Amino acid sequence: MASTKTAIRSRRNLEPYLFMAPALIVLLLVVAIPIGYALVQSFYKYRWNIPTIPPRFVGLENYLNIFKDEDLLKSIGWTFSFTAVVVSSELVLGLALALLLNSRRLGRLRAFWRGVFLIPLMISHVISGFMFRMVFDPEYGPVNHLLSLVGINEVRWFTEIFPTRLVVILDDMWIATPFVMLVLLAGMQTIPVELYEAGSIDGASAWALFRHITLPSIRYPIMVVIVIRVMDALRAFDMIFMLSRGGPGISTTTVMLWNYRYAFQFFAMGRACAVSFAFFIVICLITLVSMGILHRETA
């Protein structure tokens, strides 16, 4: 009798793993094995467009060459600058929109404006990059036409560094700010109304209510948004590829876009794998530090 109960208990303990087995097998075949193969390739010098030349083991040479490539180092600098600008801008703008939608002044229009502000979130980065490319086209785009109506000369959006970077930043803000807004709005709606009523009775101003009630109550959503958006911005590729191809020159080339060039333009697959894993480690370290701060703040 005891052995039967033990067998039933063992079967029940195995059932969750049996249900998970198909998904785990797919992840193993689609994710784990390719990642392991790419890690091995990062220690080899291999040009995949010349299959007759066998891969040559070079050890850490591909990783050391990262610090010798000036163009790649410039791309790393731009990637981190781009991340800092877009994440901080999206956080401020998303917070402002969340406060607006959480306000009672909009009345029945809150649902309507919430839907309007969420529209960019439904558009892929590829489509967004193509749209902004058309809108800011120096010859046929409506932006230069509107600027000419107010006496501003034609702006060469994609042939000068600063205008191109400005368009890239605006595109990322347009498509990612609704996500920030949605998360912060969800956090605001969990704050008890009684706290605001008590503060108002005590004579607190709108700024005091925001500073002492709203902001402390949404610290956790803010940290979650920052972690997610930093990881996304550091891996920016498709939107910039469609918008500027990393130009002019390499002024808007991110690490992922430069890595794409290593793999599919220079055919240096080993070096591309090394850059990918090096940057993967950097993103993991940034994520771990951010999560540590997050847990400390919520403890």
Backbone as a ProteinNet text record, in pm:
[ID]
protein_1_A
[PRIMARY]
MASTKTAIRSRRNLEPYLFMAPALIVLLLVVAIPIGYALVQSFYKYRWNIPTIPPRFVGLENYLNIFKDEDLLKSIGWTFSFTAVVVSSELVLGLALALLLNSRRLGRLRAFWRGVFLIPLMISHVISGFMFRMVFDPEYGPVNHLLSLVGINEVRWFTEIFPTRLVVILDDMWIATPFVMLVLLAGMQTIPVELYEAGSIDGASAWALFRHITLPSIRYPIMVVIVIRVMDALRAFDMIFMLSRGGPGISTTTVMLWNYRYAFQFFAMGRACAVSFAFFIVICLITLVSMGILHRETA
[TERTIARY]
83.2	0	87	191.5	281.6	355.2	394.3	466.1	376.3	247.1	152.4	137.4	127.2	115.8	242.4	357.5	483.8	490.9	442	442.8	350.2	232.9	138.3	196.5	261.9	322.5	435.3	514	623.9	570.5	459.5	400.1	346.9	285.6	234.6	347.9	458.5	572.5	633.4	621.8	678.8	587.2	457.1	361.2	393.5	426.1	458	574.6	676	792	757.4	666	623.3	547	464.2	391.7	486.9	593.4	690.3	789.2	800	903	897.5	779.5	779.2	832.7	791.9	840.9	990.6	1038.6	1181.3	1263	1210.2	1280.8	1289.5	1179.7	1180.7	1280.4	1280.9	1377.1	1520.5	1542.4	1676	1721.7	1632.2	1668.3	1678.9	1591.9	1584.1	1674.7	1698.5	1772.4	1906.8	1903.8	2025	2133.7	2098.5	2198.9	2258.4	2177.8	2239.1	2328.8	2288.2	2372	2504.2	2499.2	2622.6	2711.9	2652	2729.7	2793.5	2717.8	2772	2886.1	2874.7	2982.7	3110.7	3097.8	3215.5	3273.7	3186.8	3233	3307.2	3277.4	3342.5	3491.8	3538.2	3680.5	3750.9	3679.7	3736.8	3732.7	3826.1	3822.4	3759.1	3642.8	3563.4	3490.5	3512.2	3440.9	3342.5	3215.7	3116.6	3086	3133	3113.1	3218.4	3320.1	3422.6	3426.8	3331.9	3324	3441.9	3521	3635.8	3749.4	3751.2	3853.3	3799.9	3862.1	3810.5	3828.3	3744.7	3760.7	3895.8	3954.9	4084.9	4068.4	4112.7	4100.7	4195.5	4139.8	4220.6	4208.8	4140.9	4129.1	4050.1	4108.3	4040.7	4068.2	4125.4	4161.7	4040.4	3928.2	3808.2	3758.2	3771.6	3728.6	3824.9	3953.6	4052.7	4044	4005.1	3993.7	3881.8	3790.6	3682.8	3740.7	3846	3905.1	3998.5	4024.2	4111.7	4032.9	3905.1	3820.9	3761.3	3815.2	3769.5	3624.1	3583.6	3444.9	3348.3	3386.8	3301.2	3293.6	3403.2	3402.8	3314.8	3317.5	3228.5	3082.2	3054.6	2917.9	2873.4	2964.8	2931.8	2897.8	2978.4	2951	2816	2783.4	2653.8	2539.8	2560	2454.9	2419.1	2519.1	2491.6	2435.4	2482.1	2426.4	2281	2253	2116.3	2025.7	2074.3	1995.9	1965	2064.7	2044.2	1941.9	1950.5	1860.3	1717.4	1699.6	1562.8	1494.7	1566.7	1503.2	1461.8	1549.4	1513.6	1399	1401.7	1294.5	1162.1	1166	1042.7	985.9	1073.8	1026.1	952.8	1010.4	947	815.6	819.1	698.7	591.2	632.4	535.9	472.3	551.5	496.6	395.7	426.8	334	202.8	210.4	88.9	9.4	79.2	9.3	-64.7	-2	-69.6	-191.5	-178.8	-292	-408.4	-378.3	-485.3	-541.9	-465	-513.8	-594.6	-593.1	-665.6	-815.1	-894.4	-1039.9	-1089.3	-1002.9	-1045.3	-1085.2	-1029	-1064.5	-1202.8	-1251.3	-1385.6	-1398.5	-1501.7	-1527.3	-1429.1	-1353.2	-1256.5	-1129.8	-1116	-992.9	-974.2	-1081.5	-1071	-1032.7	-1090.4	-1058.7	-912	-861.6	-722.1	-625.9	-666.5	-581.9	-562.7	-669.6	-659.2	-575	-589.7	-510.2	-361.9	-326.3	-185.3	-122.9	-204.8	-151.4	-132.9	-176	-164.3	-19.6	79.5	217	268.5	214.9	259.4	222.7	123	77.7	154	242.9	315.8	456	501.4	634.2	742.1	861	972.1	1010	995.4	1028	934.4	804.6	706.6	727.3	757.7	781.9	900.8	1010.3	1126.6	1095.5	1017.6	979.4	891.7	798.5	709.2	788.3	878.3	956.6	1050.4	1095.3	1178.8	1100	972.5	888.9	850.6	817.7	772.8	884.7	1007.8	1121.1	1203.6	1149.7	1222.7	1251.3	1378.7	1413.5	1340	1306	1244.3	1092.8	1040.2	896.7	823.6	896	831.3	756.4	651.6	571.5	641.3	740.6	803.6	875	956.5	1026.5	929.2	818.3	717.8	655.9	623.2	565.2	666.5	793.8	895.5	913	899.2	912.9	800.2	683.5	570.1	594.3	681.7	710.1	847.7	904.2	1027.5	1155.7	1149.3	1269.6	1321.9	1451.5	1511.6	1504.7	1520.1	1514.2	1621.6	1580.8	1672.5	1712	1839.6	1888.6	1888.8	1773.3	1751.4	1843.5	1875.6	1950.9	2089.5	2137.9	2272.8	2362.2	2306.6	2384.5	2364.7	2467.8	2468.5	2360.1	2355.8	2261.7	2115.2	2072.3	1931.7	1897.4	1990.2	1962.7	1946.7	2036.4	2025	1897.4	1857.5	1733.8	1612.7	1609.1	1497.8	1495.9	1612.5	1620.4	1567.4	1605.9	1558.9	1407.9	1356.9	1212.7	1133.6	1186	1117.4	1107.7	1217.5	1214.5	1123.1	1123.8	1033.7	888.7	859	720	667	750.8	701.9	709.3	795.8	815	748.9	721.7	660.6	524.3	438.9	312	328.6	433.5	458.7	489.2	576.4	609.6	483.6	404.5	280.8	187.3	173.1	79.3	120	248.8	296.2	279.4	316.8	305.1	159.7	74.1	-68.8	-127.7	-86.3	-134.1	-89.8	33.9	79.8	2.9	-29.7	-104.2	-244.5	-305	-442.6	-454.3	-339.7	-342.8	-329.3	-305.4	-290.7	-428.9	-450.7	-583	-619.7	-742.9	-790.7	-791.8	-807.2	-813.8	-685.7	-571.4	-447.3	-452	-504.4	-515.5	-618.5	-728.4	-831.5	-778	-699.6	-642.5	-542	-462.5	-365.9	-433.8	-542.2	-615.4	-677.4	-730.3	-788.7	-682.8	-560.3	-450.7	-394.9	-449.4	-406.2	-286.8	-256.2	-141.6	-172.5	-72.6	-88.1	-77.5	-105.9	-96.3	46.4	145.5	285	321.5	270.3	298	235.2	115.6	50.9	131.4	179.6	259.4	390.9	455.8	588.5	584.5	484.1	482.5	390.6	302.4	211.4	232.5	217	222.7	361.7	461.9	596.9	649.8	638.6	685.4	606.9	479.4	395.4	424.3	484.8	511.5	661.2	739.1	882.8	910.1	835.1	856.7	824.8	708.8	685.6	789.6	839.1	940.8	1068.2	1111.1	1231.8	1214	1095.5	1068.3	1076.8	1017.1	1020.9	1163.8	1242.4	1380.1	1460.3	1445.4	1519.2	1481.1	1350.9	1305.6	1348.2	1331.9	1364.2	1514.5	1595.4	1740.6	1783.6	1728.8	1764.5	1720.5	1601.2	1551.7	1633.7	1665.1	1738.6	1880.6	1944.4	2079.4	2081	1968.7	1961.9	1894.4	1883.9	1814.8	1880.7	1797.8	1851	1753.9	1636	1547.2	1496.5	1458.4	1407.9	1516	1636.8	1746.7	1790.1	1785.8	1822.1	1728	1599	1502.9	1509.4	1545.3	1538.3	1661.6	1780.4	1901	2011.7	1992.7	2097.9	2226.6	2214.1	2331.4	2406.1	2360.3	2429.5	2377.8	2432.9	2543	2675.1	2750.7	2870.6	2832.6	2881.9	2843.2	2783	2731.9	2687.7	2569.5	2483.8	2370.4	2380	2499.9	2519.7	2532	2437.7	2442.9	2528.7	2551.6	2634.3	2570.4	2438.5	2371.8	2376.2	2366.5	2375.1	2517.2	2617	2755.5	2782.9	2722	2737.3	2675.5	2563	2501	2596.6	2668	2763	2878.6	2926.4	3032.5	2990	2865.7	2821.1	2781	2710.3	2647.1	2701	2792.8	2859	3008.6	3071.2	3212	3233.2	3124.5	3126.3	3220.3	3248.8	3334.9	3246.8	3200.6	3104.2	3163.2	3289.4	3351.6	3358.2	3394.1	3402.5	3264.2	3165.2	3028.2	2978.8	3008.9	2968.2	3037.2	3165.3	3238.4	3177.3	3144.2	3081.9	2947	2870.6	2739	2750.3	2842.9	2855.5	2914.4	3007.7	3063.1	2954.7	2873.1	2766.1	2656.5	2634.3	2538	2579.8	2709.6	2758.5	2737.2	2762.8	2743.4	2597.2	2505.2	2361.8	2320.8	2374.2	2342.4	2390.4	2510.3	2562.4	2476.3	2438.3	2352.9	2218	2164.2	2035.2	2044.9	2153.3	2170.4	2183.4	2259.6	2272.7	2137.5	2063.5	1932	1835.6	1836.4	1748	1786.9	1918.9	1961.8	1910.7	1919.5	1866.1	1715.4	1648.1	1502.5	1462.2	1531.7	1497.4	1527.8	1637	1671.1	1567.2	1515	1415.7	1283	1250.2	1119.1	1124.9	1245.2	1255.5	1201.4
-121.2	0	126.7	120.8	235.5	256	145.3	156.5	214.1	181.8	235.8	386.7	432.3	576.7	649.3	584.6	646.1	658.4	553.3	556.5	665.6	680.6	784	922.5	936.5	1066.3	1099.9	1000.9	1022.6	1059.8	993.9	1024.2	1166.5	1209.1	1345.4	1446.9	1413.4	1505.1	1516.6	1409.6	1411.1	1475.5	1482.6	1532.3	1674	1770.5	1905.6	1904.6	1822.3	1818.2	1753.8	1657.6	1596.1	1695.7	1778.4	1880.5	1987.1	2014.6	2115.5	2062.2	1931.2	1870.3	1917.1	1921.4	1966.6	2107.8	2199	2337	2344.2	2267.3	2267	2210.9	2110.6	2052.7	2154.6	2224.9	2327.4	2437.8	2482.3	2585.1	2535.6	2409.9	2353.4	2355.6	2318.6	2311.2	2448.7	2539.7	2669.8	2774	2762.9	2866.7	2815.9	2712.8	2671.2	2620.8	2532.9	2476.7	2583.4	2671	2778.6	2871.8	2902.9	2989.2	2921.2	2792.5	2719	2712.8	2691.3	2687.4	2823.2	2931.9	3065.8	3095.5	3046.9	3067.3	2999.1	2879.9	2809.6	2885.8	2936.2	3010.1	3138.2	3195.3	3320.3	3303.2	3179.9	3153.5	3112.4	3125.3	3086.4	3204.5	3203.7	3298	3225	3273.4	3197.6	3293.8	3277.9	3356.4	3263.5	3281.5	3185.7	3200.2	3308	3320.8	3243.8	3191	3108.9	2974.5	2886.6	2759.9	2666.9	2691	2603.3	2626.9	2743.8	2772.4	2729	2633	2583.7	2686.5	2682.3	2773.4	2752.4	2862.3	2855.7	2906.4	2824.4	2860.3	2975.6	3085.3	3203.3	3241	3159.8	3187.7	3314.6	3404.2	3528.8	3644.6	3617	3724.2	3805.3	3737.9	3810	3904.2	3862.3	3947	4063.9	4038.4	4145.1	4249.5	4205.4	4299.4	4400.9	4371.9	4467	4600.8	4595.4	4717.2	4785.8	4723	4782.1	4843.1	4814.1	4864.2	4999.2	5107.2	5241.1	5264.1	5212.8	5231.3	5160.5	5042.1	4969.2	5041.6	5095.9	5170.3	5294.8	5361.1	5475.5	5430.7	5315.5	5262.5	5230.5	5177.8	5149.4	5279.1	5384.3	5513.1	5569.3	5560.7	5609.3	5525.5	5393.7	5307.1	5345.3	5368.7	5405.6	5547.6	5638	5774.4	5772	5697	5681.5	5623.3	5521.3	5458.5	5556.6	5632.6	5728.2	5834.6	5885.9	5992.7	5941.4	5828.4	5782.2	5732	5661.6	5607.4	5721.4	5820.2	5932.2	6013.9	6036.1	6113.4	6038.8	5909.8	5830.3	5821	5817.2	5810	5938	6053.1	6181.2	6197.7	6172.2	6188.9	6086.6	5961.9	5858.7	5889.3	5943.8	5982.3	6095	6192.7	6303.7	6254.7	6166	6112.9	6027.3	5950.2	5868.3	5955.8	6064.8	6158.3	6220.9	6251.7	6310.5	6212.8	6087.4	5988.4	5945	5962.3	5926.2	6038.3	6154.7	6269.8	6257.1	6305.4	6301.9	6411.1	6505.3	6617.7	6573.7	6464	6417.2	6353.3	6310.3	6252.1	6129.1	6127.5	6011.7	6000.2	6104.3	6101.3	6024.4	5980.7	5910.3	5782.7	5707.3	5583.3	5611	5716.9	5752.4	5788.7	5876.9	5919.9	5807.9	5719.3	5603.9	5519	5498.7	5423	5493.7	5626.7	5703.2	5694.6	5709.4	5708.2	5569.3	5465.2	5328.7	5283.4	5362	5321.4	5291.8	5376.3	5344.8	5212.7	5169.4	5044.6	4923.5	4939.8	4829	4819.5	4913.1	4917.9	4861.6	4777.8	4719	4823.6	4795.6	4889	4906.5	4802	4811.8	4910.2	4896.8	4987.5	5129	5142.4	5274.3	5342.1	5267	5324	5367.6	5286.4	5321.5	5446	5456.3	5573	5700.9	5697.2	5817	5850.6	5749.8	5776	5855	5821.6	5892.9	6032.4	6040.5	6168.5	6272.1	6229	6320.9	6321.1	6267.1	6269.6	6413.9	6447.8	6588.3	6649.7	6569	6623	6611	6496.4	6471.1	6460.3	6464.8	6450.3	6574.4	6558.5	6674.6	6762.5	6709.6	6788.2	6910.3	6891.1	7004.5	7104.5	7051.6	7141.9	7229	7168.9	7245.8	7346.6	7307.1	7399.4	7518.2	7492.1	7601.8	7703.4	7659	7750.3	7852.3	7817.7	7910.7	7975.5	7963.3	8033.9	7963.7	7832.9	7756.7	7688.8	7702.4	7642.5	7490.6	7429.5	7284.2	7218.1	7118.4	7044	6913.9	6887.8	6763.1	6654.3	6591.5	6501.6	6380.7	6326.2	6200.7	6214.5	6336.8	6357.5	6431.6	6477.3	6541.1	6464.3	6466.1	6378.3	6415.2	6542.1	6579.1	6559.2	6605.5	6580.4	6431.7	6350.1	6206.6	6144.4	6179.1	6125.4	6173.1	6296.7	6349.6	6269.6	6236.3	6157.9	6018.6	5957	5823.4	5826.1	5927.3	5939.4	5962.9	6049.9	6077.3	5952.9	5875.5	5753	5655.5	5635.6	5543.1	5594.2	5724.7	5781.2	5761.7	5781.2	5769	5627.6	5528.3	5391.2	5328.1	5380.9	5317.5	5392	5520.6	5597	5540.1	5492.1	5433.3	5317	5237.1	5126.4	5181	5281.4	5343.4	5401.9	5471.9	5531.6	5425.5	5314.3	5209.6	5148.4	5119.5	5059.1	5156	5281.8	5380.1	5410.2	5411.5	5433.9	5320.8	5197.4	5083.6	5096.8	5145	5164.7	5274.3	5381.4	5491.6	5449.3	5362.5	5322.8	5227.6	5180.5	5096.7	5179.3	5309.9	5396.4	5426.8	5402.4	5430.3	5578.3	5604	5741.5	5812.2	5735.7	5795.3	5873.2	5830.3	5902	6042.7	6055.1	6188.3	6273.4	6212	6286.7	6337.6	6253.1	6296.2	6409	6398.9	6504.4	6635.2	6626.3	6747.6	6814.6	6733	6789.1	6862.3	6809.8	6873.5	6995	7026.9	7145.6	7125.9	7001.1	6974.2	7018.8	7076.1	7119.1	6999.5	7023.3	6914.6	6861.8	6952.2	6909	6826.6	6866.6	6791.9	6653.2	6643.6	6512.1	6422.4	6480.9	6402.1	6357.9	6450.1	6421.2	6323	6333.8	6254.4	6132.4	6125.4	6010.2	5934.3	6004.9	5936.6	5879.2	5962.8	5919.7	5806	5813.8	5698.9	5570.5	5584.6	5465.9	5393.5	5463	5398.8	5379.3	5373.1	5349.9	5214.7	5113.5	4980.7	4977.5	5026.9	5032.9	5114	5222.6	5303.7	5222.2	5149.2	5067.7	4956.8	4895.5	4790.4	4846.9	4963.7	5028.2	5060.7	5112.7	5148.2	5024.8	4915.8	4792.5	4741.3	4733.9	4681.5	4771.3	4901.5	4993.4	5003.3	4993.8	4995.1	4873.6	4757.5	4637	4648.5	4702.5	4716.9	4817.7	4930.7	5035.8	4993	4918.4	4871.1	4774.1	4706	4608.3	4665.9	4797.2	4860.6	4822.6	4779.5	4740.5	4770	4706.8	4706.2	4844.8	4924.5	5058.6	5146	5141.1	5221.2	5170	5039.7	4982.6	5032.5	5038.8	5086.7	5238.3	5309	5454.8	5518.3	5479.8	5549.7	5457.3	5324.4	5227.9	5254.4	5324.9	5353.8	5477.7	5546.2	5664.3	5793.1	5906	5915.5	5864.5	5793.8	5727.6	5618.7	5627.6	5533.3	5608.6	5728.2	5816.4	5760.3	5678.7	5619.5	5466.9	5414.7	5270.4	5221	5140.2	5081.5	4955.4	4898.2	4777.2	4663.6	4648.5	4539.7	4560	4683.8	4711.2	4688.6	4726	4700	4550.1	4479.6	4334.5	4269.6	4323	4275.2	4293.1	4405.5	4428.5	4329.6	4301.8	4202.2	4068.9	4028.1	3895.1	3886.1	3986.7	3972.9	4067.1	4155.9	4239.2	4208.6	4189.4	4154.3	4003.1	3928.3	3780.7	3727.8	3807.8	3764.3	3709.5	3587.1	3530.9	3511.1	3471.2	3453	3582.2	3690.3	3819.5	3869	3845.9	3885.4	3811.7	3683.7	3606.8	3658.8	3696.6	3749	3880.7	3969.5	4096.9	4071.7	3977.2	3946.1	3899.3	3807.9	3755.2	3858	3939	4043.9	4143.1	4183.6	4278.9	4213.4	4084	4009.6	4012.2	3995.1	4000	4138.4	4243.1	4379.6	4403.5	4360.2	4378.3	4300.9	4179.9	4101.1	4170.7	4227.9	4298.3	4419.8	4495.6	4612.2	4568.7	4459.4	4408.9	4362.6	4290.9	4242.4	4358	4461.1	4578.3	4647	4662.2	4726.6	4645.7	4513.6	4429.8	4433.8	4442.1	4454.5	4582.3	4692.5	4820.2	4810.1	4743.6	4728.4	4652	4540.6	4459.7	4535.4	4613.6	4690.2	4799	4859.6	4965.4	4911.5	4787.7	4731.5	4650.7	4626.9	4546.4	4624.4
0	0	0	84.6	92.6	-38.4	-101	-228.7	-337	-333.9	-432.1	-416.4	-290.6	-265.8	-310.6	-287.9	-329.3	-481.5	-550.6	-697.2	-750	-688.5	-731.3	-706.5	-588.5	-556.1	-653.3	-690	-785	-922.7	-962	-1092.1	-1094.2	-984.9	-978.6	-981.2	-918.8	-921.1	-1060.5	-1140.1	-1274	-1377.4	-1347.1	-1445.4	-1493.2	-1405.9	-1456.9	-1555.3	-1527.8	-1616.5	-1750.4	-1746.9	-1872.7	-1959.4	-1897	-1972.2	-2026.9	-1952.6	-1995.4	-2098.4	-2108.5	-2193.7	-2339.6	-2405.8	-2546.2	-2564	-2475.7	-2486.4	-2459.9	-2362	-2331.7	-2446.8	-2513.4	-2628.8	-2742.3	-2766.1	-2871.5	-2837.4	-2710.5	-2669.1	-2683.8	-2652.9	-2666.7	-2811.5	-2902.8	-3044.3	-3108.6	-3067	-3133.7	-3068.4	-2937.5	-2865.3	-2813	-2729.6	-2658.8	-2753	-2844.9	-2936	-3027.4	-3091.9	-3172	-3090.4	-2966.4	-2882.9	-2851.5	-2818.6	-2792.7	-2915.2	-3031.7	-3156.5	-3185.9	-3161.8	-3183.6	-3086.3	-2962.8	-2865.8	-2912.6	-2965.4	-3018.7	-3137.3	-3225.7	-3343.6	-3306.4	-3189.3	-3151.3	-3126.1	-3111.2	-3090.5	-3220	-3331.5	-3460.5	-3556.8	-3649.3	-3760.4	-3877.3	-3917.5	-4015.1	-4107	-4235.8	-4336.7	-4406.8	-4374.6	-4422.4	-4571.1	-4636.1	-4780.8	-4859.8	-4789.1	-4855	-4781.9	-4809.3	-4733.5	-4757	-4863.2	-4889.8	-4790.5	-4724.4	-4624.2	-4487.5	-4423.5	-4294.8	-4184.3	-4082.3	-3968.1	-3899.2	-3852	-3783.8	-3640.7	-3547.4	-3405.8	-3373.9	-3315.6	-3282.4	-3134.7	-3055.9	-2913.3	-2885.1	-2806.9	-2767.6	-2862.5	-2977.2	-3069.7	-3112.9	-3141	-3183.2	-3073.7	-2948.6	-2837.2	-2816.2	-2829.6	-2811.3	-2922.1	-3041.7	-3153.8	-3134.8	-3043.4	-3015.7	-2969.8	-2888	-2833	-2931.9	-3045	-3146	-3261.6	-3268.8	-3378.3	-3337.7	-3393	-3355.8	-3395.7	-3511.4	-3554.8	-3461.2	-3417.8	-3324.5	-3191.1	-3143.6	-3017.5	-3027.6	-3145.1	-3165.6	-3163.6	-3220.1	-3219.2	-3077.6	-2997	-2857.1	-2783.3	-2807.5	-2744.8	-2785.5	-2915.2	-2962.1	-2905.4	-2893.5	-2840.7	-2697.8	-2614.6	-2475.8	-2466.5	-2549.9	-2551	-2595.3	-2700.9	-2750.3	-2641.8	-2571.4	-2465.6	-2353.5	-2311.5	-2201.9	-2240.5	-2362.9	-2405.9	-2420	-2490.1	-2516.9	-2390.3	-2304.5	-2183.8	-2090.2	-2070	-1982.6	-2041.5	-2172.9	-2237.4	-2232	-2259.7	-2256.9	-2116.1	-2016.3	-1878.3	-1839.5	-1874	-1840.7	-1917.7	-2049.2	-2130.3	-2093.1	-2069.9	-2030.3	-1896.3	-1803	-1672.8	-1687.4	-1773.4	-1795.3	-1856.3	-1954.5	-2016.7	-1918.5	-1835.6	-1736.4	-1636.1	-1594	-1503.1	-1568.6	-1698.6	-1771	-1779	-1813.9	-1827.2	-1693	-1586.9	-1454.1	-1390.7	-1455.7	-1402.7	-1430.6	-1339	-1356.7	-1449.4	-1482.8	-1565.1	-1705.9	-1754	-1888.3	-1893.4	-1777.8	-1773	-1860.7	-1943.9	-2030.5	-2146.3	-2169.5	-2280.2	-2245.4	-2120.5	-2082.5	-2163.5	-2182.7	-2258.7	-2404.1	-2459.8	-2598.4	-2614.5	-2527.7	-2538.7	-2504.1	-2416.2	-2386.8	-2511.6	-2585.5	-2710.3	-2814.5	-2822.7	-2919.5	-2886.8	-2759.6	-2719.8	-2734.7	-2734.9	-2745.5	-2889.8	-2986.8	-3126.9	-3168.1	-3133.9	-3174.5	-3120.2	-3006.3	-2946	-3031.4	-3117.7	-3201.8	-3333.9	-3359.5	-3486.1	-3465.7	-3556.7	-3544.6	-3568.2	-3520.4	-3536.3	-3683.5	-3761.9	-3904.2	-3973.5	-3948.2	-4007.9	-3957.2	-3828.3	-3771.2	-3838.1	-3857.8	-3924.7	-4066.4	-4137.4	-4274.9	-4276.9	-4182.7	-4175.3	-4151.3	-4054.2	-4024.7	-4139.6	-4211.8	-4329.3	-4433.9	-4451.8	-4547.5	-4497	-4368.7	-4312.7	-4314.6	-4285.3	-4279	-4407.3	-4514.5	-4640.7	-4680.7	-4708.9	-4735.6	-4854.8	-4955.1	-5075.9	-5076.2	-5035.3	-5048.8	-4915.1	-4804.2	-4674.5	-4631.6	-4553.1	-4509.7	-4406.2	-4333.6	-4227.9	-4285.2	-4387.8	-4448.1	-4509.8	-4563.8	-4620.6	-4512.6	-4398.2	-4287.8	-4232.2	-4226.1	-4177.5	-4271.7	-4401.5	-4498.1	-4485.4	-4439.2	-4422.7	-4311.9	-4216.4	-4106.3	-4124.2	-4244.8	-4275.7	-4239.5	-4209.2	-4176.2	-4301.8	-4326.1	-4444.4	-4440.2	-4556.3	-4568.1	-4482.2	-4406.6	-4320.2	-4390	-4396	-4456.2	-4348.8	-4335.5	-4222.9	-4223.2	-4338.6	-4341.8	-4403.8	-4418.2	-4470.1	-4371	-4259.8	-4155.1	-4024.9	-3941.7	-3824.3	-3723.4	-3681.1	-3574.5	-3615.4	-3733.7	-3771.4	-3779	-3828.9	-3838.7	-3701.4	-3610.9	-3475.2	-3407.5	-3434.9	-3377.5	-3425.7	-3554.6	-3608	-3546.9	-3532.1	-3471.3	-3328.7	-3252.6	-3113.8	-3109.5	-3197	-3200.5	-3237.7	-3330.1	-3371.2	-3254.8	-3183.5	-3069.9	-2959.7	-2935.7	-2834.8	-2874.1	-3000.9	-3047.3	-3029.2	-3053.5	-3050.3	-2911.7	-2822.4	-2691.8	-2576.9	-2592	-2483.6	-2440.7	-2533	-2487.9	-2391.5	-2409.4	-2315.5	-2176.5	-2169.6	-2041	-1977.7	-2057.4	-2008.9	-1952	-2022	-1979.8	-1846.4	-1829.6	-1705	-1588	-1608.2	-1500.4	-1468.1	-1569.8	-1546	-1462.8	-1494.5	-1415.3	-1269.9	-1248.9	-1112.1	-1039.6	-1110.7	-1048.4	-1008.4	-1086.6	-1058	-939.2	-886.8	-766.6	-639.4	-653.8	-536.3	-478.2	-350.2	-290.4	-301.5	-339.1	-352.5	-217.3	-108.9	23.9	58	2.7	30.1	-27.5	-147.8	-209	-135	-93.8	-21.3	111.5	180	308.1	286.8	181.9	152.8	116.4	40.9	2.7	124	216.4	338.3	420.1	419.3	493.6	421	302.9	231.5	140	103.1	15.9	-126.3	-192.5	-331	-424.4	-552.8	-651.3	-660.3	-653.9	-658.7	-534.8	-418.1	-294.7	-300.8	-355.1	-368.7	-461.8	-571.7	-665	-602.5	-532.8	-477.9	-362.1	-275.7	-152.9	-160.5	-261	-270.7	-401.4	-513.3	-642.8	-671.3	-663.3	-700.4	-614	-480.5	-399.7	-426.3	-463.4	-482.5	-613.8	-709.9	-839.5	-862.2	-753.6	-769.1	-835.4	-794.7	-852.2	-1001.7	-1047.7	-1192.9	-1267.4	-1207.3	-1272.9	-1293.5	-1191.6	-1204.2	-1306.1	-1308.4	-1407.2	-1548.2	-1569.4	-1700.5	-1741.8	-1648.8	-1680.8	-1722	-1647.6	-1680.2	-1818.6	-1846.7	-1975.1	-2090.5	-2073.1	-2182.8	-2206.7	-2102.7	-2122.3	-2203.4	-2169.2	-2244.9	-2390.6	-2413.4	-2550.5	-2629.9	-2568.3	-2639.8	-2673.2	-2584.3	-2612.7	-2729.3	-2752.5	-2862.2	-2986.9	-2995.9	-3109	-3241	-3335.4	-3466.2	-3579.9	-3576	-3692.4	-3729.4	-3629.4	-3658.7	-3722.4	-3666.6	-3719.4	-3856.4	-3876	-4006.2	-4115	-4086	-4184.4	-4201.5	-4094.7	-4097	-4160.8	-4116.7	-4162	-4209.9	-4196.5	-4231	-4152.4	-4039.9	-3958.5	-3999.9	-4103.3	-4154.3	-4093.8	-4140.2	-4237.9	-4180.1	-4262.5	-4213.5	-4116.4	-3993.6	-3887.5	-3769	-3794.7	-3685.7	-3607.7	-3671.2	-3599.6	-3597.9	-3616.9	-3616.2	-3473	-3428.7	-3295.7	-3298.7	-3182.6	-3175.1	-3253.4	-3241.7	-3312.7	-3463.5	-3508.1	-3650.6	-3701.1	-3623.5	-3661.8	-3663.4	-3571	-3567.2	-3690.9	-3734.9	-3858.9	-3976.6	-3981.1	-4089.3	-4083.1	-3962	-3947.6	-4009.2	-3979.3	-4018.5	-4165.2	-4216.8	-4347.9	-4455.1	-4417.7	-4518.5	-4526.8	-4408.3	-4406.5	-4398.5	-4372.4	-4367.1	-4259.8	-4157.1	-4046.3	-3934.6	-3950.5	-3857.6	-3718.7	-3709.5	-3578.8	-3500.4	-3567.9	-3501.4	-3461.1	-3546.6	-3513.7	-3389.7	-3379.4	-3260.7	-3135.8	-3147.7	-3032.1	-2984.3	-3077.4	-3040.1	-2973.5	-3027	-2970.1	-2825.8	-2799.4	-2663.5	-2568.5	-2615.9	-2529.9	-2489.9	-2585.7	-2555.9	-2473.1	-2493.4	-2412.2	-2265.3	-2238.8	-2100.8	-2041.5	-2121.1	-2073.3	-2036.7	-2123.2	-2096	-1971.4	-1954.2	-1835.1	-1708.5	-1712.4	-1595.1	-1561.2	-1664.1	-1641	-1583.1	-1635.7	-1586.7	-1442.5	-1409.3	-1272	-1173.5	-1211.6	-1124.2	-1106.3	-1216.4	-1209	-1123.5	-1139.7	-1059.4	-912.6	-884	-745.5	-682	-757.4	-707.9	-686.5	-781.2	-773.5	-648.9	-621.3	-503.1	-373.5	-375.3	-255.8	-228.4	-337.9	-321.2	-271.6	-313.1	-276.2	-147.7	-94.5	28.1	146.9
[MASK]
+++++++++++++++++++++++++++++++++++++++++++++++++++++++++++++++++++++++++++++++++++++++++++++++++++++++++++++++++++++++++++++++++++++++++++++++++++++++++++++++++++++++++++++++++++++++++++++++++++++++++++++++++++++++++++++++++++++++++++++++++++++++++++++++++++++++++++++++++++++++++++++++++++++++++++

